[in-house]
Amino acid sequence: MRVHIATDHAAFELKEHLRARLAEAGHEVVDHGATELDPDDDYPDLIIPCAQAVVADPGSLGIVLGGSGNGEQMAANKVTGVRAALAWKPELASLARQHNNANVVSVGGRMHTEDEAWEIVRTFLDTPFSGDDRHARRIAMMDAYEASGKIAPSA
């Protein structure tokens, strides 16, 4: 699987660790930065292009990292077609994929050890969308709102 990844300075070391683990697991990793530790970088500059790449690359998934993961999730979700979930344990990563067909996971680099973060990421990548009608319907409702700006109640 192709995996897009990005971070700001707050999780730079974690990104480097995850890149190596992803490659070892057989994933094709596309690194959107940061490419060097710069305490003055701004996460939207790095996260938004990563999220755009996920949307432009069907079948791929994304990982965005920061100190808490909150801002990175918010930035990724500004990109039309992204469903980014902040996951702070593997169960949340699994549910984001199963129920919401999330295509980006956000992880806080200051919140987890490298092994904990890897388990969250691994779970996210290994878990498929369930395809259940109720979940597909809800995702379609969000997609319709994103396209029109109007809430269309389910039938």
GIKA-V289750 format. One record per pair of residues at least 6 apart in sequence whose C-alpha atoms are under 6 Angstrom apart, sorted by the first residue. I is the first residue (numbers start at 0). J is the second residue. Records with the same first field share a line. If there is no record, write none. Layout:
# GIKA-V289750
I=J, J
This chain:
# GIKA-V289750
0=26
1=26, 27, 28, 59
2=28, 59, 60, 61
3=28, 29, 61
4=30, 31, 61, 62, 63
5=31, 32, 46, 63
6=33, 63, 64, 65
7=33, 42, 65
8=36, 37, 38
9=65, 66
10=64, 65, 66, 108
31=49
43=74
47=75
50=75
53=59, 60
60=102, 103
61=103
62=103, 104, 105
63=105
64=105, 106, 107
65=107, 108
66=107, 108, 109
67=107
68=105, 106, 107
72=83, 105
76=83
82=101, 102
83=101, 103, 104
84=104, 105
85=104, 105
86=92, 106
88=119
89=119, 122
92=123
93=122, 123, 126
95=101
96=127, 128
97=127, 128, 129
98=134
100=128
144=150
